[in-house]
Structures are given as C-alpha cells and as structure tokens.
Amino acid sequence: MKISIITVTYNSTTTIEDTIKSVLRQTYNDIEYIIVDGGSTDGTLDIIRKYEVVFSGKLNWISEKDHGIYDAMNKGVRMATGDVVGILNSDDFFTSDTVIERLVKEFDDDVEAIYGDVHFVKNDNLNKCVRYYSGKIFRPWMVKYGFIAPHPSFYIRKSTYQKYGLYSPYYKISADYELIARLCYKYQIKTKYINVDFVTMRMGGASTRNFHNRMLGLKEDIVACRQLDIKTNKYKISLKYLIKIFESIFIRR
C-alpha cells in the first residue's frame, strides 16, 4: 500500500525542517511525499531543495500562488498517486517514527479512512503536551456539535476523494470540518479509529489563531451543516469549545 503525505507550506523556514525530517524517519518505506508551497520568499524552498535528494525521487513539490490552504491541499490530493492520502501541516510533525507503519497494518480492505489522536504543544516547549485531542469518542452524529475526528490524523483512500469530492473552496477555516462531516455523516463511509498519537501540533493553527478566526470557523461550521442537511445551531456547534477545554484540563499526557 502506497501512502501519500501532503504538506502545504508558505514561508515556513522555522518549522518545515522538523516536518520533513519526521517524514524521513518513518519506518514504512512506500511513502510518497508531496509539498505544495504557496510561493515562499523566506528560504523555505531552499530547505525543500536541500532534502529533495535525500528522498531519492519520493518527494514531489511545487511552488506557486494559490487561493488558500484548502486550494493547496486539493492540489496535493490531485498530485497524489498513493492508495491512501494524509495531510501533515508545515508546523507539525509525526509524533513517532512508526505512525505510518501502524496505520498501514490497520487498513482493512473495506476501510475507507483511518484516524487516531493528535496532541498540541507550545512553540517554546515541544515536549510538553498542552492539549490532547483524541478521536476515540468520535461518532458521525457528533458533527452537529462541532466535533470531528482529528483532521491531521485522518487518512483517506484516494478513491474515496475521487468518489465524494475534495476540500470545498468555499470555506476559509472549516473545509476540513466540512469534508469529514460530508464523508462520515452524509455518505457514512467506513472508518476505523486506532489508538495512535499521529501528530505533534504547535499551537496557533488557522482556526484558533484569534477570536475573529474562531467566530468565522463557527459560522462556516453552521453553513456546512446546512448544506449537508445536518440539523444544528450555533449553540450546539459551540459545544466543541467545551470539549477543547475538557481536553486541555483532563486529557493531558
């Protein structure tokens, strides 16, 4: 089974090397690594070129202007030639060297997507968990309360993308929410949870960077549910923030 890992980046010199190295350290060999850069001007491309030879032909990358992070992710999915596709953000890295190996062992023939856990750290202390986001409790009905399986751990068959569509370009913050809600709730694809901490994530992602982004994400979640015929409202969707608080207080490692 060939796994395609996609990293979307833009001016990421301070973090992209950690991301790339964590892909290189994976014990599973049949990996295709795709980097979609948005036209970086800070030296990111120099780092990518530095590691290109190390991948021995398994690294494909492009650098060009895009229409946002989800447009770039869609470019990566279209480029992917693997059986299964996953996203690894440019400021994140795999938590262990065996993540992909363990993932592949669990991909039964009828499974269309696998997901697990991720955890968050502060930029100045990558070894201290400040929030543990587990997909263990996720059920499709929970999307009406704003809760989805952790997107950075969500690995999807390429054929499933081809059948049900890519990330919607309509959303600036919530296209990952809409995608997982669409696949799991509307189309009820066969998924499988595995107890693996996939990714270490630095705090400060697009959806939680500031109050404006949180409010925009909330509005987009509601719109996505309306378009997918999922009955919810702003009060139900807002419950996801209580879940995040619970994770921060009680599920730290």
N, C-alpha and C positions, 0 to 999 in steps of 0.2 A: 504494500500500500504506500503510495506516494503522498506526502504531506506538503502542502504549500503554505508557507508562513508569510504574511504580508505586513510590512511596516510602512506606515505613512509618516513622512517627516517634512519639517520645514525649519531651517535654522536651528538645528538640534545638536550643536557641537558638544554641549556639556553632558549629554546623556546617550547619544546614539551609539557610542562605542560600547557601552555596557550592554545595550540591546543586542548588537551584532555579536559580541563575544558569547552571550548566553545562548544564541542560536548555534554558534560553532561548537559549543561544549555539549550539545545534545548527543546522547549515546545512540540514538536512532539515525541511520545513515541516509535513508531515502527521503531527503528533505530538499525541497526547492524553496529558496529564499528570494522574496520579491520586495524591493524597496521602491516606493513611489514618492519621489521628492517634489515639492511644490515650487522649485526654483530657488533653492537656498543660496545665500550670498555670504555666509559666515564661515565657510570651511567645512560644512557638512559633507559636501561632495568629495573633498579631499580624503576624508575618513572612509567614505564608501569605497573610493578607488583603492585605498590602502588595503582593504580587506577583500577586494574583488578576487584577487589571485588566490587567496587562501581558500576560497570556496570551490576552487577547481571547476568552474563552469556552472555551479549550482546557485550562483547569485545573479539575478536579473534585476536591473534597475533602470528607471527613467527619471528625468528631472525636467519638469515643465509646469507652467501655470495650470492651476485647476480651479474649480468652483467650490472649494471647501473640502473638509476632511472626508466626507462621505463620497463625494465625487472621486477623490483619490482612492478610497477603498474600493470603489466599483472598478476603477482602472486595474487595480491589483487583482481583483477576482477574475476579471476578464483575461488577464495575462496568465493566470494560474493554470497549470497543466496537471496538478495533483488530483488525487481522488477525493481528498479532504482539504478544506481551506480554513485557516485560522488567522486572527489579527493579533499582532504584537505591537503595541504602541511604542513610539520612539523614545518615550521617557520611562518605559517599563522594561523588565527583563524576566526571563524564566526563573522561577524560584529554585529549581533543581535541574540537574543535568539529565534526568530520566523522564521528564514530563512527557515528551512526545512518544518515547518508548512505551510508557504505561498507557498512554492514550490509545495507541495503535492496538495493543493487546485487548482492549475492551470494545473495539469497533466491530460488533457482530454484523452479519450481512444485512439484517433488517433495520439496523440503527441508522438514522439519518443525521443525527447530531449528538455530540457528547459535550458535557460541561462539568465543571468542578468548582473549585474555590479560587479566590484571589485574596491578597491582603495589601493594605496600604501602609506606607512608611513616610516619614518626613525626609525632605531633601538632605538634611544635615545629619541624619542617622538612619541609614538604610537597613540596619539590623533590628530596629525597634518597631514592632507592629503597633499601629495606632487604630486600625480598624480591620476586622476580619470579615470578609464578605463571602459567605458560604451559599452555594447553590442547592444544598441538601434539602431545604424545606420547599424549594420552588415547585409550584404546580401551575399549570396553564391558567386556571381561574384567577390566580393572584395578580395577573397583569392589570386587572381593573382597579387594583390598589397600588398601581405604580411599580410593582415588584417584578423583576425579570431575573433569569439566570445570569450570572456574571458574564458580560459580553466578552471580556478578554480571555475567558476560558471556553467560549462557545465555538466548537469546531464543527463545521457543516460540510456535508458532501457537496462536491461541485455540481453534481447532478440535481441536488435539491435547490441550489441557487438557480440553475437553469430552468427548473420547473416552476418555481414560485417567485422568482424575481430577486433583484439585488437591493441595496440600500436606496430608500426613496430620496431623491434630490430635493424634495420639498422641505425637509427638516434641517435645521442648523445644529440642533442639540440632540434630538431624540430619534434619529434614524435607526440607531441600534435598538432602542426600545421598540420602535415600530416593527423592525424586522423580526425580532424574537417573538413579539406578540402575534405577528402575522403567521409565522411558522408554527408556533406552539398552540395558539388559541384558535385561529381561524382554520388552518389546514391540519392541525393536530398531527404533526409529523412525529415519528417515533424517536424519542430522545432517551438518553441514558446519563444519569449522574454517576460520577466516580469521585471517590474521596481523595482527591489530589489537589494540592495547592499549586495551581498552574503558574501564577504570575505575581511578582512583586511590583506594586504600582506606587509611584511617587504621588503625593497629594497635589491637587491643583489641576485636575482634568477639566476639560471644557465645560462639562455640565455643572461643576461645583466651584468654579473659579471665583464667582462673585454672586451677589444677590440677584443681579439682573439675569445672569445665565440660569440660575435656579428657577426664577419665575418664567423665563422663556421656555425652559425644559418642561415645566409643569403645564403650560399652555399647549405645548406641542404634544405632550402625552395625551391630553384630553382630545385634541384634534385627531390623533392617531386612533384612539379608541372609537371615536365617532365614525371615522372612515372604515374601520374594521367591524363596525356594528357590535362593539363591546360596550355594554351599559355601565357607565361610571359617572363621576362628577369630581369637582375639584377637591371636595372633602375626602373622598375615597382615595384619590390619587395622592393626596398629601400625606397619607399614612406611611408612604415609603420613607419619609424623613424620620418617623418614629422608629422604623426598622433600622435605619442607619445609626440612630442614637443608641439603640439596643446593641448593635454590633460593636460600636465603639467602646461601650461600657463593659459588656459581659462576654464578648467572644474574642477578646484579645488573646494572643499567644505569647 
